Amino acid sequence: MGIFANAKNIRLQGGTLRAQGENANMFDNASNVQATGTIFTTGSESPADKRKASDKGEPMHHAGLDGYSCFLKPPSNAVNARVCKRWSEIALDLLWRDVDDLHRLFGTLAPLRKTTRNEYEFDRLPEAGDWKRFEKYGARIRRLVYKANITIKQSVFDEIARTRTRLDILPNMHSLHWEAPLSLSIMFMHSGVKHFTVFLPLELKRVSPRPFFQDVIARMPKLTSLDIRSSVPMNAIEEETIELLSNLPKLHKIVFPRFYVTTKVAEALSRLEHLSIIEFQYASEQGCGAPADVQPFEPVLTEGAFPALWDHSITASFEDVARFVDIPFAPTNLTTLYVDSEIIETPKSVHDILSILSENCQMLKFLALVSLRAASTDYLLEYPFDETMSITMETLQPLLKLTNLTSLELVHQYPLALKQHHIELLAATWPALETLLLNTEPVYSNESNLTLDALTPFAKYCPKLTHLGIFLDARTVETPLALSVPFPTPVFQRLKRLWMGVSIIKDDHTVALYLSQLLPLHCVLDCGITWDGATDIDGEVDMMVQNRCDVWNRVAEFLPLLTRLRLEERMKSKAMLAELEDLRMRTAVMKENAAMGVRLDLSTCVMI
């Protein structure tokens, strides 16, 4: 899926890079943290010492404690829970906010014992007093994850259901993630749950999921986010899935495996008033459907379809998607579109979908067009390289109308047939570009019209660029950068990652020296392939990829030191330029004074 797609998977999807882990280490290594007049422990002091500190009359700032506590690991918060009542409340809230160990949770209700089959069961039945104590913890839980890593016997769930003193045992839980027998999840469902992730087992190929889906509808009617994970083909559960979706009117986001948004499913989704995000994931734990289920993809929409949709990820051919966005009542407010096709698309189909998108989806900021790549020996023998299948600038011409783009990815079997002046045009068209992946890993990768010089236009015109990927031939450099730029500077000011894919390379030293003049200090250089499902890769192609990656990896090793040296060199050059300019100014003043007959005061001269 590449950098761009991985970013989508975590949502750059969107997704946020978490600095929390770094902060957590900082706080865990400290013996104590002084914050707004309050000593906050990380677990290195005894409970008695902490009580003394908290009893000195110093102000207890709830927001400050809560803020610092969120960076601590569970053992530290467990210790803090024993300091005093206020600390206990804050620490317990954080300790029990997210629970991914059902064994630990049930153990607070009644003792558990391990059977000879390594399963856990209650040592005794939970009593009323146990449930009263359990409420102290159960009310704090906001998110529950159960993946059946530790086997808990069915009897435990039965005894909890039978002895509980209230219907909702986790009344404040808003997120439920369930990858275990479906029936066991029912007792955790209630109307306050907003986010539900569920794994549908393969047995649903022969057993209808309707009873379970009806429980979801009845018990969690206010769901706003639904994440379905499964490898059950949609054709086996389509009717029940449509019934489920149609009865969850508050859905804002739906996540599927690939090939789950069929024609009928899309029609059902189009009627959801609040649905704003439809996406799929490539991760193995998400599962995968059957490509045949989305062929063809021909939904018929009615007036008012997709009123809130702005982010749409879809697995269908480019032709079908082009038709979809051009039919009456198609979604026109899309800002994010990710299309994954299971066929090797022709330049014509690429041009057609871009033409329709440029006319109907002017608000697009994030666009990815991913075409199948086939690298098996049989395929390469049957379909040798055909230059007419390469995407040209004429193919991409409609893209120039999408001036709001900030992220673009193109993936294709054949290398792009672009030249340097085409790259200049693309870069100048999108000054706000943040992510760009231009077919970094084509299967047919023996040649490219582009050289390392193709990087400079993006450095020149795209100051916000953070992720760049491009397939090029790094064996030659048409214009030595040192000659074209008198005093080279790190042209890419914000670039975090440069993805070279399977770019052609021979001399690691020359390439490293060149890139060290362009890249900022902490930019990461990556290479390799992400061919999805390509388990059968031709031996020669596999060897070629490995050899090129070996060279690119050496470049990546050289770059940090070379880039640092270049940075120091630029700083010295900048200082010399400033000094030279100062001398020129002084000389000009002296000449001007001499011309006016002003007597020269030698005490003001600088002797060199």
Secondary structure, DSSP 8 states (H G I E B T S, - for coil): -HHHHHHHHHT--------HHHHHHHHHHSSEEEETTEEEE-S-S-HHHHHHHHTS-----HHHHHHHHTTS-HHHHHHHTTT-HHHHHHHHHHHHHEE--HHHHHHTTS-EEE-TTS-EEESS---HHHHHHHHHHHTT--EEEE--SS-B-HHHHHHHHHH-SSS-SSTT--EEEE-S-GGGGGGG--TT--EEEEEE-GGGGTS--HHHHHHHHHH-TT--EEEEEE-S-HHHHHHHHHHHHHT-TT--EEEE-BT---HHHHHHHTT-TT--EEEE--SGGG-B--GGGGSS------TT-SSS--EEEEES-HHHHHHHTTSTT-----SEEEEE-SS---HHHHHHHHHHHHHH-TT--EEEEE------HHHHHHS---GGGS-BHHHHGGGGG-TT-SEEEEE-SS--B--HHHHHHHHHH-TT--EEEE----S--S--S--GGGGHHHHHH-TT--EEEE--BTT--SS-HHHHSSS-----SS--EEE-TT-B---HHHHHHHHHTTS-TT-EEE-----TT--S--HHHHHHHHHHHHHHHHHHHHHHHHHHHHHHHHHHHHHHHHHHHHHHHHHHHHHHHHHTT----GGG----
